[in-house]
Structures are given as structure tokens and as C-alpha cells.
Amino acid sequence: MAFNNLRKLAVFALSAAMIVSLGACGTSEKSDSTASGDSESSSNTTGYDVSGVTKDDDIAAMLPESVTKDGKLTVGMDTSYAPAEFLAEDGKTPIGFDVDIAKALSNMFGLEAVPQTSNFDSIIPSIGTKYDIGISSFTITPERMEAVDFVSMFKAGSTWVVKKGNPNKVDTSDLCGLKIAVQTGTTQEEEVNAAAKQCKADGKSEVQILSNKLQTDVTTNVATGKA
């Protein structure tokens, strides 16, 4: 979660966000939206009911007028990253546990949550202008912390993905000569670029990098054999 000029607020809001995130995998018939499952499932996915999170006047009072004046909390997120944030079956409604957290925070602030789809690499540069806050799967880095403040509410590592059964016998300890798909603006893209430079410096086969705006395109490129 990234934001500008809300450092004190974040300390208070984090506990509520953590509570919601622990229950975000649940389902509720009272949810705000439903969505189709992924390509391997036909079941519907529902959001978590956050109606129990209500306004906290003390916390809400800490918000700057630039955020509260329109009565909305505008949230930038990359909606190609299920189950954190993705689009419902209508192709336009953001859902996922990050969306649930955004709605819970908005309830606490007494604002209306307005989650908006954005390319991952454009979220942080747009905080404070287009978006009040960014909630997406950011890796917190020193470079990014120079631009925005962060609240860390979930930690995960990076995973290499290959076609089922690894038919090409990919060995991730040696990336030279591989065609690798990554999402634009991510730390994974930085790591692959560094590996590509090292392969070139060592006189080995070059790494071909396919940089994709959407995480879903990264996955598709691997599944179809393009990467």
C-alpha cells in the first residue's frame, strides 16, 4: 500500500487493514460484487463483507482536506493480479482482497471507496495527483520509498513459472539464452534485466525479455510457449 503524506494515519489504519486481510479469503452473500472464477474454475468469487468496519472520527480527522473534499478515497491498483486485485466477470469491476481492504479503509475514513484500474508502473507516479492511495502488490524498495510512504500488510516472495512439466527443462540458476516474460515496472523486471546484462558481459547467449503491462499477459505468454 503506497501513499503520500499519510504517515501518521497509516500507523492507526494498519491494524484495521490487517484484520480485514486475515479474513479476505472468505466469502459473503452480502458482498458488494461477484466475479467469475479463473480459467480453471467455474465458481463465482465474492468479496469480503466489510460493512462491520465503521468510521473512526479520530482517524478520519487526520486525513488532509485534499483527500476528503470530494468524499471519496480514489485507489489506484493493477487489476490483473488475482487474487489480490482483479476484474469481475463484467470486465470492469475491481474485486479481490486488496479491494476489500480499500473498502474497509474507506469505511473507517467515512469516505466512498473508488478503486480504479491502472497499469502497475503508473500507480506510484500518480499518487497525490490521480490517486489518493495505491493498493497493489508492491515490493517495498529504497527507490520507491523516496517517492511515497508504504504500509506493509502482506509479504510474499517471487516465483518462477514454466509450462506444466517444464518441458524445456528450464534451470533458473542459468537464465542465459532464455526468453523471459515479466511485468513492466516490477522488481522482477529489474532482476531479469540485471541477469541479461551479466549474460552479455560473460559472452553467453542473450536473454530475451518480454515486458508486459499486465500480469495476466505474462502468464499467458508462458502458457502459450511465447516465453
N, C-alpha and C positions, 0 to 999 in steps of 0.2 A: 504494500500500500504506500503510495507516494503522494506528497502534498507539499504546499508552500505555506510557511508562516503559521503552522498549526502545532508547533512542537509541544506546548503545554497541554493543549487539548488532547493530543494523541495519548498522553500518559493516562488520562481519565477514560478515554474511549476504548483503549485497547482491551480492557477487561471484558467489556460487553462484546467486542468483536470475537474474542477468544471463546466466550460462551456459545455464541452462535455458530462458530466454526466447528465446535465439537459436535453439534447436532445437525450440521448442514447436510449430512448424508441421508438424513431421514426424509420421509415424505409426509405430506399432509393434504387432506381433501380440501383444506381451507387455503391452499396456496394461491399465489397471485397468477401463476401461469403454469401451463403444462407444455411438454415437448415430446417429440418422438425420441425413441432411443437411438443408439448409434447403429452403424451398419450391421452389427452382429446381434441386435436385439430389437424386437418389435414392441417392447413395453414402453409405456409413457413414463417420462421423468417429471417429477413435480418439485417445486421449490419448497423450502422450509418455511413454515408459518412463523413469522417474526412479529405478529401482532401483539405479543406479550411484552415486547420492548417498547417502552413509552418515553415520552420526553423527560429529560432531566434538565430542569431550568438552570441549575448552576453550570452545567457543561454547555448548554445551548448559549448561555450568556457570554461564553468565551470565544464564540465564533466572530470573526470580523464581519463588518457590515457588507463587505464585498461579496461574501458568501450568502448572507441571509436576506439581502434586499429583494431577491426575486422569489424567496420562499422555496427554493429548490437546491438540492445538492447534485450538481452535474458531475457524473463519474465517467471517466474515460477507461475503457477496457478492451482488450483484444479478445473478441468473442469467437475465436477459432480454437480455444484451448479447453475442451471438455476434460474433466467435469467442473473445472473452476469457473469458466465463463464460456458460454456458447449460445447459439441461437435456437429458439424453439422451432417447432415444425412450421410455423408461419414464415420463417426465414428472416424475421426482423426483431423479435422479442428476446432480449438477453435473459438468460437463466443460468443457474449454476450456483455453487456455494459462495463464490465471491459476490454474486448479485444479491444473495440473501444477506450477506454481511453489509453490503452497501445500503440495503433497505433497513436493516437493524440500526445502523449508524444514523441514517436519516430520521428514523423514528425518535431516536434519542435526542437529536438536534431539533426536532419539531419541524423538519423540512420534508419536502417530497423528493424521493429518490428518482433521478433521471439518468439511468445507465445508458451510455452511448458507445456504439461500436467504433473502434479506432484501430488503425494499424499499430502494432506493438511499438515500433520505433518512433512513433509520433506522439505517444502518450505523455512522456515526461516533458518534452519541449512545450507541450500545450497546457500544462498545469499552471494555473494562475491567470490564464487568458481564456482558453476554450473550456477547460475543465476546472472544477474546484478541487478535485482529487482524482488520483489514478489508482484503481484497484485491479491488479493483474499479477501475473506470475513473474515478478521482477527478481533478479538476483541483485542483492544489495552490494554495490561496489563503491570504492572511494570516489571514482569519477562521477558516478551518478549522485552520490551524496553531496557533491559540490553544487549540484543544481537544485535538489529537493531534499526534504526530510522524509524518513521512512518509519513505518511501524511494521515490524516483522511478526507475522501471526501464523506462519506455516513454513516449514523448512523441508526441502526435498533436494535430492541430487540430480545429476544428469544421467541419461540413459541412452546408450546406442541402440538403434533399432535396425534390423535387417529383415529381408524377406523370410518367411517362415521356413525353418530348417537350415537357414544360412547356406543356400545352395552355392553361393560364390565363395564360401569359406573366408569371409571377411575376418581379419585379425586387427582389432582396433589398436593394437600396440604398434602397428605399422600402417599408417594411412596413405603412404606414398602410392600413387597410381590409382587411387580410388576416386569415385565420383560421389560427393557427399552433399546431401540436402540439409540446409539449416534455415532457421527463421531469421529474417533480417533484423538487425539491431540487438540480437541476443548475445549473451556471453559465450554461448556455444559457437556462434559465428566467429567471434574473436579468437577462440581457441583453435578452430579449424583453419582460420587464416594464418595463425602462427605456425601451425603444423605444416601448412602448404609452403610457407617461406623456408622452413627448415628443410623440407624435402628438396626444394630447389637449391638451397645452399649446399646440400650434401650431394648434389648431382644425381638425385634419384628421380623416378617418374613423378611428374607433376600431379598435384591434387586438383581435381575439377570441382569447383564449389557452385552449387545451385542455391542461390539465396532467394527465399520465398517470403512474401509478405505475410502469408497465413500459415499457421502450424498445420492445418488440415492439408495444405498443398505439400508440405514437407512429407507428411505421412503417405500421401498418395503417390508421390514420386518414388518412394521406397517400395511401396506395394506393387507398383506397376513396372518396377525394374529400371526406371529412369535414373535412379540413384542407388 
